[in-house]
């Protein structure tokens, strides 16, 4: 857990890959939830950019 802005951290795609590599079944569910979060974030950003582009 990072304690300040300058601590080291892992990006979510790499963390999902690490979770998928673990043999415990619980990590498979956590990785699937992480993938859904990434897809939702991508969809939200895409809709937001379309909204910004089309407003006048």
Backbone as ProteinMPNN parsed JSONL, in Angstrom:
{"seq_chain_A": "XXXXXXXXXXXXXXXXXXXXXXXXXXXXXXXXXXXXXXXXXXXXXXXXXXXXXXXX", "coords_chain_A": {"N_chain_A": [[0.851, -1.176, 0.0], [0.742, 2.104, -0.994], [2.061, 4.952, 0.7], [2.592, 7.585, 0.206], [2.615, 10.064, -2.44], [4.875, 9.561, -3.919], [5.656, 6.962, -3.56], [6.34, 3.596, -4.706], [4.298, 1.871, -7.088], [1.971, -0.413, -8.631], [0.636, -0.693, -11.863], [-2.792, -1.175, -12.9], [-3.32, -3.109, -15.071], [-1.005, -4.773, -14.948], [-1.201, -5.693, -12.35], [-3.578, -7.17, -12.543], [-2.714, -9.181, -14.286], [-0.852, -10.424, -12.593], [-2.594, -11.343, -10.591], [-4.09, -13.191, -12.077], [-2.191, -15.114, -12.501], [-1.907, -16.443, -10.131], [-2.582, -19.398, -8.198], [-4.813, -19.618, -6.51], [-8.352, -19.648, -6.323], [-9.819, -17.394, -5.605], [-8.385, -15.181, -6.432], [-8.819, -15.231, -9.151], [-11.427, -14.303, -9.387], [-11.098, -11.72, -8.386], [-9.389, -10.678, -10.31], [-11.067, -10.774, -12.545], [-12.982, -8.895, -11.751], [-11.342, -6.641, -11.703], [-10.781, -6.406, -14.427], [-13.32, -5.727, -15.379], [-13.623, -3.257, -14.153], [-11.594, -1.816, -15.484], [-12.604, -1.889, -18.13], [-15.003, -0.482, -17.749], [-13.988, 2.024, -16.984], [-12.646, 2.736, -19.342], [-14.84, 2.909, -21.097], [-16.271, 5.011, -19.879], [-14.412, 7.163, -20.135], [-14.275, 7.314, -22.913], [-16.94, 8.031, -23.59], [-17.041, 10.505, -22.29], [-15.09, 11.984, -23.707], [-16.255, 11.987, -26.245], [-18.512, 13.515, -25.642], [-17.257, 15.953, -24.967], [-16.139, 16.615, -27.434], [-18.378, 16.993, -29.062], [-19.858, 19.075, -27.978], [-20.825, 22.492, -28.236]], "CA_chain_A": [[0.0, 0.0, 0.0], [1.553, 3.32, -1.014], [1.759, 5.906, 1.761], [2.716, 8.944, -0.312], [2.502, 10.131, -3.886], [6.125, 9.157, -4.551], [5.911, 5.538, -3.338], [6.202, 2.749, -5.889], [2.991, 1.248, -7.228], [1.801, -1.252, -9.81], [-0.535, -0.312, -12.641], [-3.841, -2.187, -12.797], [-3.161, -4.263, -15.968], [0.031, -5.679, -14.448], [-1.751, -6.332, -11.153], [-4.533, -8.182, -13.017], [-1.908, -10.298, -14.782], [-0.322, -11.132, -11.423], [-3.699, -12.06, -9.949], [-4.461, -14.343, -12.914], [-1.119, -16.105, -12.408], [-1.964, -17.136, -8.833], [-3.412, -20.608, -8.277], [-6.023, -19.547, -5.698], [-9.534, -19.297, -7.107], [-10.292, -16.063, -5.238], [-7.694, -14.184, -7.248], [-9.445, -15.229, -10.474], [-12.581, -13.406, -9.281], [-10.593, -10.352, -8.219], [-8.868, -10.27, -11.618], [-12.226, -10.51, -13.406], [-13.543, -7.611, -11.318], [-10.422, -5.61, -12.169], [-10.995, -6.235, -15.868], [-14.578, -4.998, -15.554], [-13.332, -1.866, -13.772], [-10.85, -1.196, -16.592], [-13.522, -1.692, -19.257], [-15.91, 0.606, -17.385], [-13.231, 3.271, -17.05], [-12.433, 3.021, -20.758], [-16.123, 3.343, -21.647], [-16.558, 6.339, -19.334], [-13.518, 8.149, -20.754], [-14.676, 7.442, -24.31], [-18.175, 8.815, -23.629], [-16.698, 11.867, -21.887], [-14.385, 12.64, -24.815], [-17.26, 12.243, -27.284], [-19.315, 14.644, -25.179], [-16.443, 17.162, -25.108], [-15.944, 16.922, -28.849], [-19.629, 17.371, -29.718], [-20.506, 20.269, -27.425], [-20.428, 23.678, -29.002]], "C_chain_A": [[0.894, 1.236, 0.0], [1.099, 4.293, 0.074], [1.911, 7.348, 1.313], [2.653, 8.891, -1.835], [3.748, 9.589, -4.589], [6.508, 7.706, -4.265], [5.727, 4.764, -4.636], [4.82, 2.117, -5.895], [2.98, 0.406, -8.497], [0.549, -0.799, -10.547], [-1.514, -1.475, -12.682], [-3.686, -3.333, -13.8], [-2.1, -5.261, -15.5], [-0.46, -6.402, -13.2], [-2.757, -7.417, -11.53], [-3.779, -9.398, -13.537], [-1.34, -11.11, -13.624], [-1.409, -11.922, -10.712], [-4.089, -13.294, -10.751], [-3.418, -15.454, -12.825], [-1.167, -16.907, -11.112], [-2.906, -18.337, -8.907], [-4.711, -20.529, -7.479], [-7.197, -19.029, -6.525], [-10.02, -17.876, -6.812], [-9.638, -14.976, -6.088], [-8.25, -14.132, -8.668], [-10.645, -14.279, -10.474], [-12.146, -11.95, -9.146], [-10.065, -9.83, -9.553], [-10.013, -9.957, -12.577], [-12.874, -9.18, -13.039], [-12.649, -6.457, -11.762], [-10.562, -5.345, -13.658], [-12.272, -5.453, -16.143], [-14.389, -3.528, -15.19], [-12.587, -1.157, -14.895], [-11.746, -0.931, -17.796], [-14.501, -0.556, -18.974], [-15.229, 1.956, -17.453], [-12.981, 3.686, -18.5], [-13.713, 3.535, -21.408], [-16.465, 4.749, -21.164], [-15.702, 7.416, -19.995], [-13.906, 8.383, -22.208], [-15.941, 8.286, -24.438], [-17.894, 10.271, -23.274], [-16.007, 12.624, -23.017], [-15.344, 12.916, -25.969], [-18.135, 13.431, -26.905], [-18.538, 15.951, -25.326], [-16.307, 17.581, -26.564], [-17.212, 17.476, -29.484], [-20.313, 18.588, -29.115], [-19.978, 21.499, -28.146], [-20.505, 24.925, -28.198]], "O_chain_A": [[1.719, 1.4, 0.899], [-0.096, 4.438, 0.332], [1.406, 8.252, 1.979], [2.639, 7.817, -2.435], [3.668, 9.195, -5.753], [7.577, 7.261, -4.685], [5.044, 5.221, -5.552], [4.24, 1.858, -4.841], [3.878, 0.511, -9.331], [-0.483, -0.548, -9.925], [-1.119, -2.629, -12.518], [-3.908, -4.478, -13.406], [-2.284, -6.47, -15.643], [-0.173, -7.583, -13.01], [-2.785, -8.475, -10.902], [-4.168, -10.531, -13.254], [-1.343, -12.34, -13.664], [-1.173, -13.05, -10.278], [-4.389, -14.337, -10.17], [-3.741, -16.62, -13.053], [-0.525, -17.952, -11.013], [-3.918, -18.289, -9.606], [-5.632, -21.301, -7.745], [-7.055, -18.098, -7.319], [-10.579, -17.225, -7.695], [-10.269, -13.972, -6.419], [-8.161, -13.094, -9.324], [-10.859, -13.542, -11.437], [-12.76, -11.056, -9.728], [-10.273, -8.664, -9.888], [-9.944, -8.99, -13.335], [-13.271, -8.42, -13.922], [-13.151, -5.404, -12.157], [-10.472, -4.201, -14.103], [-12.304, -4.61, -17.04], [-14.941, -2.65, -15.854], [-12.911, -0.017, -15.226], [-11.66, 0.13, -18.414], [-14.797, 0.243, -19.863], [-15.817, 2.929, -17.925], [-13.094, 4.864, -18.838], [-13.675, 4.491, -22.184], [-16.9, 5.587, -21.954], [-16.215, 8.468, -20.374], [-13.873, 9.517, -22.686], [-16.013, 9.162, -25.299], [-18.453, 11.176, -23.893], [-16.315, 13.792, -23.255], [-15.257, 13.966, -26.606], [-18.462, 14.26, -27.754], [-19.1, 16.953, -25.766], [-16.356, 18.769, -26.882], [-17.135, 18.341, -30.356], [-21.274, 19.091, -29.697], [-18.836, 21.533, -28.603], [-20.202, 26.006, -28.704]]}, "name": "protein", "num_of_chains": 1, "seq": "XXXXXXXXXXXXXXXXXXXXXXXXXXXXXXXXXXXXXXXXXXXXXXXXXXXXXXXX"}
